[in-house]
Amino acid sequence: MEIPGTTDRLSVEWRCARIISGNGHTYSVQYNRSSTTSEASIVRVSRKAIRPSPPPIKGIGNWAANDHVEVYNFGSWRAATVLKFIDGDFYLVRLWVSCKELTVLKVNMRARQTFQNGQWVLMSKVNFYLLNIIAYDLIFNFSLYSNVSTTFFMVGFLVYS
């Protein structure tokens, strides 16, 4: 099972843990390994903060630059962006929160998934929010330097004019 590694709502870090005790509403859990030390940590968490470990996704193949993944680092699965394929089974990634660059083995990478209503949902390999910003910026700047009137509307995740 896993619990969030941070208290914010971003859920960019999931710590591998095991339940020691609980009353159905809150549970004492022990981390397999702390992010900062090699000692185990025990904390009390809400039932809502606990999720099962996600299943492996078959057919992913290889990762590409700018893919969003989770990488296993010091007992936690952390959100990262693939920067590039290095060689063999190694990739260079950048962690989202610390912006630290790591070289990781492919076996220590997984697809980002979210647990919603008792089901695992695969998260996008690409950040559509950033694509929206880039698309809007390109269209807005184009309309500033041309005498073309541009109307914006949202379709899915991308901005079209």
C-alpha positions as CSV (number, residue, x, y, z in Angstrom):
1,M,0.0,0.0,0.0
2,E,1.0,3.6,-0.4
3,I,0.4,6.9,1.4
4,P,1.2,10.5,0.2
5,G,4.7,11.6,1.0
6,T,3.6,15.2,1.4
7,T,0.6,17.0,2.9
8,D,-0.2,19.1,-0.2
9,R,-2.8,18.0,-2.8
10,L,-0.3,17.6,-5.6
11,S,0.3,13.9,-4.9
12,V,3.7,13.9,-6.5
13,E,5.2,11.5,-4.0
14,W,3.9,8.2,-2.8
15,R,5.6,6.3,0.1
16,C,5.6,2.5,0.3
17,A,4.2,1.6,3.7
18,R,2.5,-1.1,5.7
19,I,-0.4,-0.9,8.1
20,I,0.6,-1.7,11.8
21,S,-2.8,-1.0,13.4
22,G,-6.0,1.0,12.9
23,N,-9.6,1.5,13.8
24,G,-11.2,1.8,10.4
25,H,-10.9,5.6,10.2
26,T,-7.2,6.2,11.0
27,Y,-4.2,3.9,10.7
28,S,-0.7,3.7,12.1
29,V,1.6,2.9,9.1
30,Q,5.3,2.3,8.9
31,Y,7.3,3.5,5.9
32,N,9.5,0.9,4.3
33,R,12.2,3.6,4.3
34,S,12.2,7.3,5.1
35,S,13.1,9.8,2.3
36,T,15.9,11.4,4.5
37,T,17.3,8.5,6.5
38,S,17.5,4.7,6.3
39,E,15.4,4.3,9.5
40,A,11.7,3.4,9.5
41,S,9.1,6.0,10.3
42,I,5.7,5.4,11.9
43,V,2.8,7.9,11.4
44,R,-1.0,8.0,11.8
45,V,-2.9,8.6,8.6
46,S,-6.6,8.9,7.6
47,R,-8.2,5.9,5.7
48,K,-8.7,8.3,2.8
49,A,-4.9,8.8,2.5
50,I,-4.2,5.2,1.9
51,R,-4.2,3.6,-1.5
52,P,-3.2,0.1,-2.8
53,S,0.0,-0.1,-4.9
54,P,-0.9,0.5,-8.5
55,P,-0.8,-2.4,-10.9
56,P,1.9,-2.5,-13.6
57,I,0.9,-1.2,-17.0
58,K,1.7,-3.6,-19.8
59,G,2.7,-2.4,-23.3
60,I,4.4,0.9,-22.2
61,G,7.6,0.0,-24.0
62,N,10.1,2.7,-23.8
63,W,9.8,6.2,-22.3
64,A,10.4,9.3,-24.4
65,A,11.6,12.9,-23.5
66,N,8.9,14.9,-21.7
67,D,6.9,11.8,-20.6
68,H,5.6,12.1,-17.1
69,V,6.5,9.1,-14.9
70,E,7.0,8.1,-11.3
71,V,10.5,6.9,-10.2
72,Y,11.4,4.9,-7.2
73,N,13.9,6.9,-5.0
74,F,14.7,6.3,-1.4
75,G,11.5,4.4,-0.5
76,S,9.1,6.6,-2.4
77,W,7.6,6.8,-5.9
78,R,8.1,10.4,-7.0
79,A,6.7,12.3,-10.0
80,A,9.3,13.1,-12.6
81,T,9.7,14.1,-16.2
82,V,11.9,12.1,-18.6
83,L,14.7,14.2,-20.0
84,K,16.3,11.6,-22.2
85,F,17.2,8.0,-22.8
86,I,20.8,7.4,-21.9
87,D,21.8,3.9,-22.7
88,G,20.7,0.3,-22.1
89,D,17.9,0.6,-19.5
90,F,18.9,4.0,-18.1
91,Y,17.0,7.3,-18.3
92,L,17.8,10.8,-17.1
93,V,14.8,12.3,-15.3
94,R,14.0,15.5,-13.4
95,L,12.0,15.2,-10.1
96,W,9.1,17.6,-10.0
97,V,9.4,19.0,-6.5
98,S,13.2,19.3,-6.0
99,C,14.1,19.7,-9.7
100,K,16.9,17.2,-9.0
101,E,18.1,15.3,-12.0
102,L,18.6,11.5,-11.5
103,T,19.8,8.6,-13.7
104,V,17.3,5.8,-13.1
105,L,16.9,2.2,-14.4
106,K,13.8,1.5,-16.4
107,V,12.6,-1.1,-13.8
108,N,12.5,1.8,-11.2
109,M,10.0,3.8,-13.4
110,R,6.3,3.4,-13.7
111,A,3.4,5.1,-15.4
112,R,1.6,7.7,-13.3
113,Q,-1.8,6.5,-12.1
114,T,-4.5,7.9,-9.8
115,F,-6.9,5.9,-7.7
116,Q,-10.4,7.1,-8.2
117,N,-13.6,5.5,-7.0
118,G,-11.8,2.2,-6.3
119,Q,-10.3,2.1,-9.8
120,W,-6.9,2.8,-11.2
121,V,-6.8,5.5,-13.9
122,L,-3.8,6.0,-16.1
123,M,-2.6,9.6,-16.1
124,S,-1.4,11.2,-19.2
125,K,2.2,10.8,-20.2
126,V,2.3,14.5,-21.2
127,N,1.3,17.6,-19.3
128,F,-1.7,19.0,-21.1
129,Y,-1.9,22.0,-18.8
130,L,1.6,23.1,-20.0
131,L,0.5,22.4,-23.6
132,N,-2.5,24.7,-23.1
133,I,-0.3,27.5,-21.8
134,I,2.1,27.1,-24.8
135,A,-0.7,26.9,-27.3
136,Y,-2.4,30.0,-25.8
137,D,0.9,31.9,-25.8
138,L,1.6,31.1,-29.4
139,I,-1.9,32.0,-30.6
140,F,-2.0,35.2,-28.4
141,N,1.4,36.4,-29.6
142,F,0.4,35.6,-33.2
143,S,-2.7,37.8,-32.9
144,L,-0.7,40.6,-31.3
145,Y,1.6,40.8,-34.3
146,S,-1.0,40.4,-37.0
147,N,-4.2,42.2,-37.6
148,V,-6.2,39.0,-37.3
149,S,-9.0,38.8,-34.8
150,T,-8.7,35.6,-32.8
151,T,-11.4,33.9,-30.9
152,F,-10.3,31.3,-28.3
153,F,-12.3,28.3,-27.1
154,M,-11.4,25.1,-25.3
155,V,-11.7,21.7,-26.8
156,G,-10.6,18.9,-24.6
157,F,-7.2,20.0,-23.2
158,L,-5.9,22.1,-26.1
159,V,-6.6,25.6,-27.1
160,Y,-7.8,26.1,-30.7
161,S,-8.4,29.4,-32.5
